């Protein structure tokens, strides 16, 4: 009342003060109204942002299948034991109050704890609780487990909202049964099921399939940033690497609501993961297995490769490299012993020799010499040539396993006479030999797997110098005529060359992938098909020349004198050419070959086998090709009711 009485007396200063106070109160009330009513939604959203943690959800990786829909790479469930720390605060507090704190006070004689000691003791309490839980799970499943203090502290500090994985790998069937029987009594522990990559046939087609490695990088997403890294795998080589984007799919988004301490309260899926697409190959699993099982015949200290191509369209039916490895190894922790074996500096088991190994082709190149000589009329198939059993060019002596005697074209081809073909090669000249080799695109990339093949080396048309800069001489032409010296090719290139010889001149691009398609019909994704039979070049020679070459290659296998007679398969009529190349002058390091196709008259398959440190093409490689042809023969006898998943070729 006193204030009102003073105001009535027209106290100017008091009236002004009253106006200021009332205005301030009005502004304050307006601000409160704005914050609580107008800005309520904004602050609610801000609180949500601070309370939510976003986690990517890995997609199920696409499968890799052969031409008949048989699995080469699949996914299987892995059961992980996870510990949810948000279920344990009561146990943490109990351990701190009733054990850790009391022990410290008794030992130290202190009456009161400072903040630093409280923090350290609470960390110790948490570690004890979790360590005891891990020990209990270890006893339960019969597997030795220990808790790493540093790993636990790091998880608690940085990933508290996520469950902690306490088992190094997935549970086995027996361990899963034991856990399901007793696991309900363990606080905070539960199972988590994740799809994991598996290769059901172990090392079959390992170099083509490639392998995966853990990838913790955030997925590429311009519109979203995840709070935690992605627990996923990425393709690192082979088809897994080349088609990683299609196989991997797209990660989903899971949100986790946390409290003020950081513990998880609840979680929900914001965006479901999109499964990766399936990859359908041109490989035939049975043929690939046959090649992978035949190559070890070379011996434990040998190395080699085998390629099988459909001569009608360039499809790769098998491509094997030896020694090999099991890509399943990369899905877990690799032991030191296994890692040392994978990186053996002499055997190089991770090297795909079919695509990434380059070698001199040896006498297999005599097919090129024959084509040029016969087509140009420089080689008379009936003319007799007397060989001394070696060829002398100046001071250079080139030996010959065919021995001395008379040779016409057919006999020289099937016995692989070096003097005969050197004489013909010198008569033909290097220009025409190089021109024909270039028509088969030797020493060039095939494009089968980007950045995962070597092109090798083959001289350019019109080239007059060697790789090292020296002038081309007759000795270089002599070496070229028997597939040595200035050339190096891959087994795949020789397989494509042989296929073109078999089909009379059609050189196809190789095809390894037939299509990419969604895992289930109706799923989001685009069907991408790679049509077969894409022509790369046409080698135009007369039918007479092709007939003579085919007859000579048939004789190499069916004639008693043929160097490739071990490759004979009844009912298959295999046509072949052996090859043995000396890697370095005056060394006993040989690369041996057997290049072939079948059946004679209506070719369907080209089979090429290469062996490092082999005895000869006929002894080391022809038996492997024979086993592959037998597998092809068995496949042809199986009635074909192709599955619906089969590649549509």
N, C-alpha and C positions, 0 to 999 in steps of 0.2 A: 504494500500500500504506500510505503514511503516513496518508492520510485515513481508511482503514478501521481502522487501529490506534487513531486518536484517537476514532473512533466507538465502538470497543469499550470505551474507558475511560469511557464514559457522559458524554461532554462534551455537556452540555445545549445549549449555544449552537451548537455545530457540528451537532448533530443537527437543531436547528430550522432552521438554514441549509440543510441538505441537503434537508429536507422542502420548503422554499420553492423551492429550485432545481428539484427534481423536479416540483413542482406547476406551476411556470412552463413547464418543458419540455413537460409534458402538455398544458397550455393551448395552447402554441404549435403542437404537433403536431395537436391537435384543430382549431385554426383553419385550419391548412394543409389538413387533410383536408376540412374544410367548404368551403373555397374551391375546391380542386382537384376535389373529387368532387361535393359537393352543389350548389354554385353554378356549376359548369362551364357548364351550359346557359344560365344567365342571362347570364354574361359573354360567351359565344359569340354570343348574340342581340344583346347590346349592341355587340359588335365589328362584327357584320354591319350593324346600323343605321348605325354611323359610317362604314362602307365603301361603302354603297349610296347612289346618287343616283337619285331617281325622276323620270321624265320622262313627261309625257302624250304619247300618240300620237294626233294628230288623226284623226277619222273621215272617211271619204269622204262628201262632201256629197250629199244627195239631188238628183235631177234634177227639172227642171220641164218638163212636157210639155203639148202642146195637147190638144184634145178627141179627136184622132185618133192620139195617141201619138207625135207628132212633137216632137223636142227643141227646147226654147227656151233651156234652160240645162243645161249638161253639165259633165263633168270630163274633163280630158286630162292625160296624164303630163307633168310638168315635170322635166327632167334637170338637177340642180344639181351643181356641182363642189364637193366638200367636202375639207377638209384635216384629217387626223387627227393631232393634235399628239403623241399618245402614241407614234407611230412615229418621232419626230424627235429624242429626247434625245441619241442618239449624235452626230447632226449638230450639235446645239446645243453639246455638249461639245467637239467637234472644232473648230468655228468659234471658240469661246471660247479654247481652249488655243493653237491654231495661228495665230490671226489677231488677234482683238480684244485679247486680253491682251498679246500681243507688241507690237502697235502702241501701246498705251497706255504700256507701260513704256519703249519707245524715245522716245516724244514727251515724256513727263514726266520721264524720267531717274530714276524711282523704282526702288527695289530690291524693295520689298514693298508689297502692296496691303492696304488696310484693308477691313473688311466692307462699308462703303457702296459703295466703288468696285467690289468684286467683284459686288455685286448689280446695279449699273448696267451693268457690262460684260457680265454674263450676259444682261440684258435686250436689250442691243444685239446680242449674238450671235444670240439667238433671232429678233430682228426681221430681221437680215440673211438668215438661212436661209429664213425664210418669205417674205420679199420676193423673193428669188431664185426660189423655187418659183412664186410668183404671176407673175413676169415670164416664166418658162418656159411656164406655161399660157397666158398672154396671147399669146406668140409662136406657140404651138401651134395655137390656135383662131382666130387672126387678129382678136382683139378687144382694144382697149386696156384693161389692168387695172393698178391701182396698189393698194398696201397702205397703208391708213390707220394710222399708228402708234398713235393713241389708241384706235381701234377694236380693234386687235390686243391692246394692253395690257389693255383692259377685258375682252376675251374670255378672255385667259390668266388674269386674276385671278379672274374670276367664273364662267366656264363652261368650265373646262379639260377637264372630262369629256365635253363635247359637241364634235362636229366643227364646224370653222369654215367658213362659207360664203364662198367667194372669188370667186364669179361673181354679179353683181348681179341677173341673171334667168336663166331657163332657157335651155339651149343650143338653138340652131336645129338643123335636121337636118344641115346642112353642118358646123357646129361639133361636133356629136355624133360625126359620122363621123371628123373629124380627131382628136378626143380619143381615140376608141376605137382609132385606128391608132397613136398615139404616147404615150398617157397612161400606159401600163404602166411607162415608164422614169422617171416622176416619183415620188419617194418621198412617202408619206403622203397621196397624192391618190386619191380614188375618186369614183364617181358615186352620187348619191342620187336616187331617183325619188319624187316626191310628186305627188298629184293636185291640180290647180289648176282653179279655176272658169273656164269659158269660155262665151261667148254666141255660138253659131255664126252667128247672123243679125245680129250687130252691134247696130245701133240699133233693130231691130224689137221693139216692145213694151217698150222700155227703161224707160219710166216705170212700167209695171205690174210688171216683174220687179224693178226696183231694182238695187242693187249691193252689193258687199262691201267691207269695209276691214279691214286687219290688226288682230288682237285678241290682245294678249299677256296678258290676264287669266287667272288660274287658273280652270278650270271649276268650277262650283258642285258641290262634293262635300263633304258634312259629315264623311265618314269618312276622308278622305285629303287630305294636303297635299303638293303637288309641290315638288321641289327647284328646278325651273326653270320659267319661264313657258311657256305654251302657244303654240307658233308656228302660229297658226290665223287664220281669217278669220270675221268676223261680219256678218250682214245689217244694213244701215243704212237701207234704204228699200224701198218697194214690197213685193212678196211675199217677197223675200229677208229683209226685216226683220220683216214680220208673222209669218212662219212659220219664223223662224230656229231655234227650238228643235227643231222637227220635222226640218228640212232638215239641221241641223248634225250630228245623231246624238249619240253619247256617246264621248268620248275614252277610249282605252285607257291602260294603264300599262306603261311600260318601265322596267326597273331596270338601272342601270349600276354595276358593281363597280369601284371606284377603289382605287389604291394609296395609300401614305402621302403621296406628293407631290401626288396629285389626278388623275393620268393614268388614263384608262379601261383596265381590264383585260379586261372582257368585259361583254356585256349580254344580257338576255333579256326576253321579253314576259311580264309577270305577268297582265295582263288585256287581251285583244284589243279593239280599237275596234269599236263598233257603228255600222254605216253609217247615215247619215241616211235619212229616208223620202222617197219621191217625191211630188211635188205635181202633180196632174192638173187642168188648167184647162178652162174652158168656151170659151176662145179657139179660133178656127180660124186656123191659121198663114197660110193663103192669104189670108183676108179681112183679117187684121191687116197683112200685107205690102201688100195693095192700099191700105189706108187710109194706111199710113206712106209709101207711094210717091206717093199722090195729093196729100197735104197740101202738099208743096213747090211745087205749082202756084200757091200763094198768092203766091210770090215770096220772095227771100232776106231781105227786111226785114219780112216779115209773120209773124204768129203765129196759131195756130188749134188746133182739136181736132176729132176725129171719133169717134163712138160708134155701134156696131152692136149691136142687141139682138134676140134671138129673141122675137117678140111672144107666142109660145105659152107661154113659161115664165119669161121674165126673164133668160135666160142672156146674158151679155156675149160676143159673138163677136169683137169688136174694140174697142179703145179706144186712140186715138192722140193724141199731143200733138206740136205742132211749134212751134219747133225741138226736136230731140231730141239725144241723145248716145249714145256707145258705152260701155256698162258695162264692157267689157273694159279700158278705160283705168284703172279703179280697181284692177286686179289687179297693177299694177306701179307704178313711180315715175311720177307725172304731171308732164310738163314744165310750165314756167312758162307757155308759150304756151297749152297745152291747158287749164291751170287757169284762166287768165284768160278763155278762151272759155266754159268751164263756168259761170263766175260773172259773165257779161256782165250788167250792171245793167239793160239795156234788153230784151234778148231772153229772159233767164232760161230757158235750155234745160233746166235740171233741174226746172222747174215742170211738174207734171202738170195741164195745163189742162182735161183731160176731167173730172177729179174735184175739182181744187183751184182752178180758175178760176171766178169768179162774175161774171156779166154780166147786163145787162138783156136780156130775151128779144125785145124788139121785137114785130113783127107776128105772131110765132109765138103770142103770147098771145091773138091774135084767135080761136084755136080755142076757148079757154075762154069768151070773150065769146059766140061763136056757140052753144056748148053751152047756156049759161044762157038766152040770148035765145030760142032755138028751143024749148027744153024748157018754159020759163015762158010761152010764147005771146006774148012781148013783141016778137018779131021775126017778121014775115010774109015768108017767103022770096020771095014774088011781088011784094011791094010795091015800087014804084019810088021811088028817092031821088035828088033832083037835087043834085049836088055842084058847088060853085063852084071846085073845085080847091084849096081850102084850108078850114080851119075857124077861125072867129073866136070866141074866148071872152073877152069883155071886151077887155083890151089884148093878150091872148095870141093870136098867129097861129100856127097849126100847119099847116105846109105838107104837100103831098100829091103824090107822084109819079104817082098814078093819073090825074091830070088831071081836068078838069071833065066833066060829062055825067050821064046817067041810069044808076043802078045798082040792080039787084035784089040779093038776097043772094049768088047764085052769082057774078055779075060783080064785086061789091064784094070778095068773098073772093079770087078769082083775080087781080084787079088790086091787091088790098090797099089799098082806099080808106080813108084815115084819117078823113075827115069822116063816112063811113057808120058806121064802128065807134065813133067817139067819140059820135055821136048815139045809137046803140044802147046804149052803155055808160052814158051819162047817164040814159037811160030805165030801164035795169036797176037802176042804183044800185051803189055800192061794196060793200054788204053781201053781195049775192048773188054778185058777182064773186069776192070774197075767199073766200066759203064754197066755191065750186067749185074755186078754186085750192088750197084746203086739202085738198079731197078727193083731189087728185093729189099731195099732200104736197110741194108746191113750197116751197123754203126750209127743208127738213129733211134731216137726215142719212139716207143710204140704208143705211149699215152695210156697204158693200161692202169697204172696207179701213179698219179701225179706226185713227183718228187720222191718216188720210191723205186726208181729203176735207173740204171746207168745206160748210156747210149753206146759205150764202147768206142771203137775207132775203125774207120774205113777210109781209104784215100779218096780225095775228091776227083771228079772227072777232069782230066787235063793236068793233074798234079805231076810235077817233075821232081819234087824233092820229098825227102822222108820226114817223119815227125821231128826228128832231131836236127833237121836242116841239111843233112847230107844229100848228095846228088843220087837220083835213082839209077841203079845199074842192073845188069842182067841177073846178078845174084839175087836182087830183090824180087825180080819177076819170077825167078825159079822158086824162091821161097813162097811167094804169093800163090803159085800154081799148086802147091801142096798145103795151102792153108796156114802158113806160118809167116813170121816177119811183120809186115806193115798192116796188121788187122787184128782186131779183138772184138768179140761179139758176146752176146748173152745167150743162154739156152733158149729163152723165149724167142729171140730173133731167128735162131736156127729152126725152131719149131714152126714159125710162121713161114719161113722160106720153104721148108719141107712140105707144108700144107699147100703152098702155091704150086710147087712141083706136082703134087698129087692131083690137084684139081685142074691142072694144065693152064696155069698162068694167072689165076685170080688171087691177088694178095690182099687179104682182109686186115682191117684193124682188129686187134684182139678184143674180145668182150669178156669181162669177168662178172659184171653186175647186169642182171637182166631188168630189174625194176626195183623201185622203192615204193612201198605202199603202207597205209595205216595198219595198225595191228589188228583191228576189228573192222568189219564192213560198217560203214556209216559213221565211223570216227572222223574227227576233223583231221584233215591232211589231204595232200594232193598226190595222186598216183602218177609216178614218173617212170616211163618205160624207156629202155635203151634198146633200140631195134637191132637185130642181128644182121650180119652180112654187109657191114659198111665197107665198101671197096676202097682200098688205098692206092692200088696200082694194077695194071694189066700187063703181064709179060707176054708179048706177042712173038711166038715162035711157031714153026710148022708142026702139024700133027705127027709127021715122021720123026721129028726131033723128040717130041714128048714120048712117042712109042719106044724109041731107042733108049731113052733115059729110064723109063719104067721097066723095060725088059732087063736092063743092066742092073737095076736095083733089086729086081726080083731074083736075078741070078746070084746076087751077093748073099742071099739067104738060102736059096734052094739048091744052088749048085754045090757039089761036094767040095770044090775048091774055094767057095765063097768065104770071105773073112767074117761075115755075119751069120753064118749058118746056125749058131747056137740060138738065134732068135726065132727059129722055125716053130710055127704053131700049126698043127694040122687043122685044115678047114679055114684058116685065116689068110693065107697067102700074103705074107709080110714082104714088103719091098724095103731095102735098107742100104745104108752106106756107113761103114765104120770110119773112124778117124783117130789118129794119134798124133799129138803135137808136142814137140819139145819146147818147154817153157824158156829155157836158156841154152845157148850153145854149149856143147860138151857137158851137159848135166843129164842126170837120170830122172829129172822131174818132168813127168808127162801128164798132159791133159788128154783124156780119151773120150771118144764120142760114139754114139750110135744114133743116126738120124733115120727115121723110117716112116712108112705109112702103110695102111692096109684097109680093106683087102684089095689086091690087084684086080684091076678091071672096073671096080666101082668103089673107089677110096672113100672112107668115112673118117678115118682117124690118122693123125700124125703123132708119133711118139718119139721124143728126143730124150736121150739120157746122156749126161755128162758126168765124168768122174775125175777128180783131181788125184794125181799120183796113181793112176790106174796102170795096169799091165798093157792093155791094148783095148781098142773099142770092141773087138769081138769077144775078148775074154771078160772084161770088167763090166761093160755096159749092155751088151746084147742079152745076157741072161735076165737083167732087170726089165728090159723092154719086153722080153718074152712073157714074164709074169704079168706085166700090165696088159698085154694083149689077151692073155687068158682071162683076166678079169673083165675086159671089154667083151669078150666072147660070152662069158657067163651072163653079163648084163643084157646082152641082146637076146638071150634065151628066156629071160624073165618076161611073162606077160605084163604089158604096161597098162595098168589101171591107175593112171596118174592121180594123185591126191588133188583136192581142190586148191591147196596152197601152192601147187607146182607153178614154176615159172612158165609163163605163156610164150613159148618160143615158136 
